[in-house]
Structures are given as structure tokens and as C-alpha cells.
Amino acid sequence: MTSATTTSVYASLIAAIEAKNGVLQVDVRRLRDILGAGRTGSTVARTIESELARVGILHLPPTIPTSQDRRVVLCTNPMVKIVIENLRGGDVEGRSAMLAA
């Protein structure tokens, strides 16, 4: 699904994120449209996650929702990325502690 056009669209997406100080909230629909997919199923959501990682965009929630109307936060700001990575790590540690109890 990735093409040269898709890559340039991600460059445009990165520019839009950076224009908002490195953090931007978008609908999953917009991310799906970048791929040219007709429906946001689990395969498309995983592909979106892979493509965002490939171009250095971190996102919350950590799993892209399959609902096209859900919003996700996209980030290129290094300081915010650190916060997001710590939050993600905290989520994993918190779940592990709950399961162990």
C-alpha cells in the first residue's frame, strides 16, 4: 500500500504536525485515506501503525483504533515523545501489577 505518493503525503503530515509544535490530533479517517484504504479494519490499522513508525511519528493510543471517527494524537516533538513512551511503559507496568495481584 505504500507508494512514493504515500511517502510524500506522510511528509505533508509531518509538516502539519510540526506546524502545531510537534503534536497534532487527527481522525483515523485521515490516516486511512493516506493509505488509500476503503475501510479501517485491523489490517489497515496495523499498517497505519507501521507507516507512522517508519516515518518517525509516535501516536496515542498505542494501538490505532479501527473506528474511522476516533481521534489519535500524533507526535514528532522529542520531549513529548519521551512523555508518551513513559506513559506507554507505565500502562504495561500497571497492567502487569494488576494481573499479579
N, C-alpha and C positions, 0 to 999 in steps of 0.2 A: 504493500500500500504506500510505502514511502517513495517519493519521486523528487526530482530537482525542484519542482513546483512546491511540493510539501515542505522541503527544506527552506525555501525562500519564505514561505508562509510562517514557519517557525521563527525565522529571523525577524519577520514583522511582529510576531507575538512577543519575542524577546524585547524588541524596541518598545512595544506598548507597555510591557511590564516595567522596563527601566524608566519610562516616562512617568511612571507612578512610584518612583523611588524604590523600585525593585520588588514591589508587591502589588498584585492585581487579582481581583476576583472576577471569574468568568463562569458562564453556564457551560455544562458539559456539552451542550449542543454545539457551541463554538469549536470546542476541541474535536468533536466528532466530525464536524464539517471540514476541518483542516485535513483530516484523513480521507475525506470523500466517501465516508461510510453512510449508508442509508439508515442504519439503526444502531443504537448503542447497547449492544449485548455485552456479555462478559469478555468475549474475544476482543472486541473493539476497545473496551475499557482497558484491558491489559496492554493492547497495542499503544493506546494513548500514554499509559504509564511508561512504557519502554521508550517511546519517542521523546517524551518530556525529559526523561533521564538522559537520553542520548544527547540532547541539546543543552543540558545543564540547568533545567528548570525543576525545582523542587515543588511539591504540591501537598496540600492538605484538603481533604482527608488523605491518608496514605494510600488508600485504595480508591481509584476513580469510580464514582457511582455509575450504575447503568441507567439511571434516570436522566434523560437529556435536560430536564429542568433544574436539576440540582446544581448548586454553585460550588466551585472549588477555588481555593486560594493558590495562586501561582507565585513563585518567588525566585528571584535571581540575586537578591541582596544578601551578601555574605553573612552579615550579622543576623539577619532574620533566619537564614538557613540554619545557623547554629542553634537558634531557639527551636525551630521546627524539628531538627534532628534530635534535640534533647527531649522535646515533648514526645516524639515517636518512641524514643528509648524508654521514657517514663511510662508510656502506655504498655509496652511489653513487660517491663518490670512489675507494674501494678497488676496486670493480669496474671503473671506468674505467681505473685504473692497471694492473690485471691484464690487461685487454683490450689495452692499448697495448704491453705487454711482449712 
